[in-house]
Amino acid sequence: MRIKIRNWNIAMISIIIILLILVPSSNAQDLTGNEILKKEDENQPNTQIMVSEMTIVHKSGAKRVRTIKVWVKGDDSTFVRFLTPANVKGTSFLSLNDNDWLYLPALKKVRRIATKDKGGSFMGSDFSYDDVGGMSLVDDYNAKLLDTEKYKDRDCYVLELIPKNPAEVTYSKQKQWIDKENFYSLKTEYYDLHGDLLKIFYSSNIEQVDGFWITKRNEMQNVQKGSKTIIVNKEIQLNSEIPDKMFTTRQLERK
């Protein structure tokens, strides 16, 4: 009888060991697409102030270089001012609570960007007004985990983002490659309203600044036009105080 009990105990231990091997533990691999997207969102500082160089590269190879200063607060407040060259200096853009305005010094008038125009080119670049203005992906999209794979030697989650309200967005879907270690988006594919690949966004030169992962170089490639726009962040300030008055239409006209 003792032998039988001993054998039974050994068999049970073997079964438990097999179950522990076959059944995955509750860890990061069990995260849903929406949970991964939320962790990506949590990686962002409350405020950012950046001076950046924007280079627009046309299909022909011709280039236009501009310097911009950007103020960002939360998910719904963005202000952009062009510093150089002279022909665009003073041009300013404001995105606040999903409303966008553009100020052109030559016209001395603030123009509101209509919803139907938000997918248009931002100042001749490959970024749209929606891209620059930003949005809360967590609030506006449902994320599905498609796969995990290597991208540039980094282990990544591959997410498919489908808009909750298709009538209010520029893209029919997005596909993101998110670093599994720091939850930073390394690559994003944007699909037009017909479901065709339109643009690819790349983040590189990613560094940790004040505890946050920040990209120093962004590139948006328009695969349908053959053009691209590169933004290199020269100066970065995180979690600095930015007054709410910065994000007003009156601020657009100030020098």
C-alpha positions as CSV (number, residue, x, y, z in Angstrom):
1,M,0.0,0.0,0.0
2,R,2.8,2.4,0.8
3,I,4.4,1.7,-2.5
4,K,1.1,2.5,-4.3
5,I,0.7,5.8,-2.4
6,R,4.3,6.8,-3.1
7,N,3.8,6.1,-6.8
8,W,0.5,8.1,-6.8
9,N,2.3,11.0,-5.2
10,I,5.1,10.9,-7.8
11,A,2.5,10.8,-10.5
12,M,0.7,13.8,-9.2
13,I,3.9,15.8,-8.8
14,S,4.8,14.9,-12.5
15,I,1.3,16.1,-13.6
16,I,1.7,19.4,-11.7
17,I,5.2,20.0,-13.2
18,I,3.8,19.3,-16.7
19,L,0.9,21.8,-16.1
20,L,3.3,24.5,-14.9
21,I,5.3,24.1,-18.1
22,L,2.4,24.0,-20.5
23,V,0.2,26.7,-18.9
24,P,1.7,30.2,-19.2
25,S,1.9,32.2,-16.0
26,S,0.1,35.6,-15.7
27,N,2.7,38.0,-17.1
28,A,3.2,40.6,-19.8
29,Q,2.6,38.0,-22.5
30,D,-1.0,37.8,-21.3
31,L,-1.7,41.5,-21.9
32,T,-4.5,42.3,-24.3
33,G,-4.1,44.8,-27.1
34,N,-5.9,47.5,-25.2
35,E,-3.8,46.9,-22.1
36,I,-0.6,47.2,-24.2
37,L,-1.9,50.4,-25.8
38,K,-2.6,51.8,-22.4
39,K,0.9,51.1,-21.2
40,E,2.2,52.9,-24.3
41,D,0.1,55.9,-23.4
42,E,1.3,55.8,-19.8
43,N,4.9,56.2,-21.0
44,Q,4.2,59.8,-22.1
45,P,5.2,62.8,-19.8
46,N,2.5,65.3,-18.9
47,T,4.2,68.1,-20.9
48,Q,6.8,68.4,-23.6
49,I,8.6,71.4,-25.1
50,M,10.7,70.7,-28.2
51,V,12.7,72.6,-30.8
52,S,12.9,70.4,-33.9
53,E,14.2,70.5,-37.4
54,M,11.7,69.4,-40.0
55,T,13.0,68.2,-43.4
56,I,10.5,67.6,-46.2
57,V,11.9,65.4,-48.9
58,H,9.9,65.2,-52.2
59,K,9.8,62.3,-54.5
60,S,12.3,64.1,-56.8
61,G,14.8,64.4,-53.9
62,A,14.2,68.2,-53.4
63,K,14.3,69.2,-49.8
64,R,12.8,71.9,-47.6
65,V,14.1,72.5,-44.1
66,R,12.2,74.2,-41.4
67,T,12.7,74.8,-37.6
68,I,9.7,74.5,-35.4
69,K,9.0,74.8,-31.7
70,V,6.3,72.5,-30.2
71,W,4.5,72.6,-26.9
72,V,2.4,69.6,-25.8
73,K,0.3,69.2,-22.7
74,G,-1.6,65.9,-22.0
75,D,-3.4,64.2,-24.9
76,D,-5.4,67.0,-26.3
77,S,-3.3,70.2,-26.3
78,T,-0.6,70.9,-28.9
79,F,0.9,74.2,-30.1
80,V,3.4,74.5,-33.0
81,R,5.2,77.6,-34.1
82,F,7.5,77.9,-37.2
83,L,10.8,79.7,-36.4
84,T,12.6,79.4,-39.8
85,P,12.9,80.0,-42.7
86,A,11.6,83.6,-43.2
87,N,8.7,82.6,-45.6
88,V,7.0,80.5,-42.9
89,K,8.2,82.2,-39.7
90,G,5.4,83.0,-37.3
91,T,3.0,80.4,-38.9
92,S,1.3,78.7,-35.9
93,F,-0.9,75.7,-35.3
94,L,-3.1,74.9,-32.3
95,S,-4.9,71.7,-31.6
96,L,-7.1,71.7,-28.5
97,N,-9.8,69.1,-27.6
98,D,-9.9,67.8,-31.1
99,N,-10.3,71.3,-32.6
100,D,-7.6,72.7,-34.9
101,W,-6.6,76.2,-36.0
102,L,-3.9,77.6,-38.3
103,Y,-2.5,81.1,-38.4
104,L,-0.7,82.4,-41.5
105,P,1.1,85.7,-40.9
106,A,0.7,86.7,-44.6
107,L,-3.1,86.7,-44.2
108,K,-3.1,87.9,-40.6
109,K,-6.0,85.6,-39.9
110,V,-6.7,82.5,-37.8
111,R,-8.4,79.8,-39.8
112,R,-10.2,76.9,-38.2
113,I,-9.4,73.5,-39.8
114,A,-12.6,71.8,-40.8
115,T,-13.1,68.1,-39.8
116,K,-13.0,67.0,-43.4
117,D,-9.6,68.7,-43.9
118,K,-7.8,67.2,-40.9
119,G,-6.4,64.5,-43.1
120,G,-4.7,67.1,-45.3
121,S,-1.0,67.8,-45.4
122,F,0.3,69.9,-42.5
123,M,2.3,72.7,-44.1
124,G,3.4,70.7,-47.1
125,S,4.7,67.8,-45.0
126,D,3.8,64.1,-44.9
127,F,2.1,64.6,-41.5
128,S,-1.6,65.4,-41.5
129,Y,-3.2,67.9,-39.1
130,D,-4.5,64.9,-37.2
131,D,-1.0,63.5,-36.9
132,V,0.4,66.7,-35.5
133,G,-2.5,67.5,-33.2
134,G,-2.4,64.1,-31.6
135,M,-5.2,62.1,-30.0
136,S,-5.7,59.6,-27.3
137,L,-5.3,56.2,-29.0
138,V,-6.7,54.6,-25.8
139,D,-10.0,56.6,-26.1
140,D,-10.3,56.6,-29.9
141,Y,-9.2,53.1,-30.9
142,N,-9.8,49.4,-30.1
143,A,-6.5,47.5,-30.2
144,K,-6.1,43.8,-31.1
145,L,-2.9,41.9,-30.5
146,L,-2.0,40.3,-33.8
147,D,1.4,38.8,-33.0
148,T,4.8,39.2,-31.4
149,E,7.9,39.5,-33.6
150,K,11.3,41.0,-33.9
151,Y,11.7,44.5,-35.4
152,K,15.3,45.9,-35.6
153,D,16.5,43.3,-33.1
154,R,13.8,44.3,-30.6
155,D,11.0,42.0,-29.3
156,C,7.7,43.7,-30.2
157,Y,4.0,43.4,-29.9
158,V,2.2,43.9,-33.2
159,L,-1.2,45.7,-32.7
160,E,-4.0,46.4,-35.0
161,L,-5.9,49.6,-34.1
162,I,-9.4,50.0,-35.4
163,P,-11.2,53.4,-34.8
164,K,-14.2,53.3,-32.5
165,N,-15.9,56.0,-34.6
166,P,-14.7,55.7,-38.2
167,A,-16.5,58.9,-39.2
168,E,-14.2,61.0,-36.9
169,V,-10.7,59.7,-38.0
170,T,-8.4,60.0,-40.9
171,Y,-7.3,56.4,-41.2
172,S,-9.3,53.2,-41.5
173,K,-6.8,51.4,-39.3
174,Q,-3.3,51.5,-37.9
175,K,-0.7,48.8,-37.3
176,Q,1.9,49.3,-34.5
177,W,5.1,47.6,-33.5
178,I,5.5,48.3,-29.8
179,D,8.7,47.5,-27.9
180,K,7.9,44.8,-25.3
181,E,10.5,46.2,-22.9
182,N,9.7,49.9,-22.7
183,F,6.3,49.9,-24.5
184,Y,7.5,52.5,-27.0
185,S,6.0,52.5,-30.6
186,L,8.9,51.9,-33.0
187,K,6.8,51.7,-36.2
188,T,3.3,52.5,-37.3
189,E,1.5,51.8,-40.6
190,Y,-1.4,54.0,-41.5
191,Y,-4.1,52.8,-43.9
192,D,-6.3,55.1,-45.9
193,L,-10.1,55.0,-45.9
194,H,-10.0,52.4,-48.7
195,G,-7.9,50.1,-46.6
196,D,-4.7,50.6,-48.6
197,L,-1.3,51.3,-47.0
198,L,-0.8,55.1,-47.0
199,K,2.1,56.0,-44.7
200,I,4.7,54.4,-42.4
201,F,6.0,56.2,-39.4
202,Y,9.4,55.3,-37.9
203,S,10.8,56.2,-34.5
204,S,14.6,56.0,-33.9
205,N,17.4,57.3,-31.7
206,I,15.2,56.4,-28.7
207,E,16.7,57.5,-25.3
208,Q,15.5,57.7,-21.8
209,V,15.1,61.3,-20.6
210,D,14.0,62.1,-17.1
211,G,12.6,58.6,-16.7
212,F,10.7,58.7,-20.0
213,W,11.5,57.0,-23.3
214,I,11.8,59.7,-26.0
215,T,12.6,59.5,-29.7
216,K,15.1,61.9,-31.1
217,R,14.2,61.2,-34.8
218,N,10.9,60.6,-36.4
219,E,10.2,59.8,-40.0
220,M,6.9,59.7,-41.9
221,Q,7.0,58.0,-45.3
222,N,4.2,58.5,-47.7
223,V,4.3,55.2,-49.7
224,Q,1.7,56.4,-52.2
225,K,3.4,59.7,-53.1
226,G,7.0,58.6,-52.6
227,S,7.8,61.5,-50.3
228,K,8.9,61.6,-46.6
229,T,9.3,64.0,-43.8
230,I,12.0,63.8,-41.1
231,I,11.7,65.5,-37.7
232,V,14.8,65.6,-35.5
233,N,14.3,66.8,-32.0
234,K,17.2,69.2,-31.1
235,E,16.0,70.3,-27.7
236,I,13.6,68.5,-25.3
237,Q,12.1,69.6,-22.0
238,L,9.8,67.3,-20.1
239,N,7.2,68.0,-17.4
240,S,8.0,71.8,-17.5
241,E,5.2,74.1,-16.5
242,I,3.1,75.3,-19.5
243,P,0.3,77.7,-18.7
244,D,-3.1,77.0,-20.2
245,K,-3.1,80.4,-22.0
246,M,-0.4,78.9,-24.3
247,F,-3.2,76.8,-25.9
248,T,-5.5,79.6,-27.0
249,T,-6.3,81.1,-30.4
250,R,-5.0,84.5,-29.2
251,Q,-1.6,82.9,-28.7
252,L,-1.5,82.0,-32.4
253,E,-1.0,85.6,-33.5
254,R,1.7,86.5,-31.0
255,K,5.3,86.6,-32.1
